[in-house]
Amino acid sequence: IPTKLINAVSLTVPTALMGVIYPAFSHLYGKSEDGLRMILKNTLDYLMIISVPIAVGFFALGDEFIHALWKTNYDGAISPAKLMLFSLPFIFLAFPTGNLLNATGRQAATAISRLTGLVALIVLDFFLIPMYGIIGAAIALILTHCIILLCDLFYLRGIVLRIGKHFVLQIIKVIASAGFMYVVIYAMQQIFAWYVLATLGAVAYFFALILLRGINLRIIKLLK
């Protein structure tokens, strides 16, 4: 169930967005580094804004969500699923970084990043699963996708360093907003059903994000 949830989410929003972004990357390569940097920055912002609250929201409401769909048949999957979904932001963000590497003729770097992640997953599973079981596998998955993203960012360091300050500030804003969402959900968990809590949480998240100026209207234009 955890991997099915991750695959279902990661194969929708980022995959659809890359259908628009990849041609833009290819068109601007060699013509405008500022254009490449702007598109990468806005795309990372958008995917972060979407993926982080999904991970935090599922951590808050994963029990109710799984019980609503599968009753108590998959209780054992709840804890690992809650952890595994924290790999979602790294998976989302690795879509534009990998696509930018491919669009700029660095397919070998993309392959090395993914191969490094595969090796890391094997090694981490070898050590963590015997000690922690399925929780160890969940931790290994998160670390693996984090390593893949870090490898991509290393190869793109010439561009990434130019947007580093903005990226760090955006991470802080998104995490703070997601934290506020979690507090709202937790405070009302005994009052409302999970689907009402999900709605209230989403409203709280975007309210906080707007207050923190974490949403740039130019991001919305990426979808057009």
C-alpha positions, -999 to 999 in steps of 0.1 A, spaced: 0 0 0 27 26 8 45 22 -25 11 22 -44 2 55 -27 36 70 -35 35 58 -71 -1 70 -76 8 105 -64 42 108 -80 30 97 -114 3 124 -116 13 160 -108 51 160 -114 48 138 -145 21 160 -160 41 191 -152 73 178 -168 54 174 -201 53 212 -201 86 220 -184 109 197 -204 103 214 -238 109 248 -221 142 235 -206 153 222 -240 143 254 -258 162 277 -233 194 255 -231 222 275 -246 200 306 -250 191 318 -216 206 306 -183 184 331 -165 154 315 -181 165 280 -171 171 292 -136 137 309 -133 118 279 -146 137 255 -123 130 278 -93 93 282 -100 89 245 -107 107 235 -75 85 259 -56 53 245 -71 62 209 -64 73 216 -29 41 235 -22 21 204 -33 42 175 -20 51 186 16 15 191 28 5 157 13 33 140 33 24 159 65 -13 155 60 -10 118 55 11 116 87 -17 133 105 -46 114 89 -31 82 76 -49 60 101 -83 73 92 -76 74 55 -64 37 53 -93 26 76 -118 44 54 -106 26 23 -95 -8 36 -110 -10 71 -86 -28 94 -71 -52 68 -39 -32 65 -32 -18 99 3 -31 97 9 -8 67 -1 24 85 32 33 103 55 25 73 31 44 50 32 75 71 70 74 70 74 65 34 53 94 22 79 117 35 100 106 5 74 123 -17 90 158 -16 123 144 -26 107 123 -54 87 154 -67 118 177 -66 139 151 -84 116 153 -115 126 188 -126 162 183 -117 165 151 -136 146 166 -165 169 196 -166 200 174 -166 185 155 -196 175 186 -214 209 201 -211 227 170 -225 238 155 -191 220 122 -193 250 105 -178 247 126 -147 210 117 -144 219 80 -147 247 83 -121 223 100 -96 198 72 -100 224 45 -98 239 61 -67 204 60 -52 199 23 -61 232 14 -45 223 34 -14 190 17 -12 206 -18 -13 231 -8 14 206 9 36 181 -20 33 209 -44 42 216 -26 75 183 -11 84 158 -39 77 174 -65 100 174 -39 128 140 -22 123 120 -43 99 96 -25 76 103 8 94 139 4 84 128 -1 48 107 31 50 137 51 64 159 36 36 134 48 9 134 83 23 172 85 24 175 70 -10 154 96 -27 171 124 -7 204 111 -20 191 111 -56 180 147 -53 212 158 -37 232 142 -65 211 160 -91 216 193 -72 253 187 -72 254 183 -109 232 214 -113 252 234 -87 260 262 -112 223 270 -114 212 259 -79 237 281 -61 222 311 -77 187 303 -63 200 287 -31 188 315 -7 153 316 -22 151 278 -21 161 276 16 136 304 25 108 286 5 116 253 23 112 272 57 79 288 46 64 255 33 75 235 64 61 262 87 28 263 68 26 225 69 34 225 106 5 249 111 -18 226 91 -7 197 113 -16 216 145 -50 225 131 -57 189 122 -45 176 155 -65 201 175 -98 191 157 -92 154 153 -117 144 179 -144 167 164 -145 162 127 -143 133 102 -110 128 84 -122 142 51 -134 174 69 -101 176 86 -83 172 53 -102 202 39 -96 223 70 -60 214 69 -57 224 33 -73 258 40 -50 263 70 -20 254 50 -26 278 21 -37 305 46 -4 303 64 15 300 31 -1 332 18 6 350 50 43 340 47 43 350 10 53 315 0 30 314 -31 41 332 -62 14 338 -88 40 331 -115 40 295 -104 3 291 -115 13 302 -150 34 271 -153 2 251 -156 -10 271 -186 
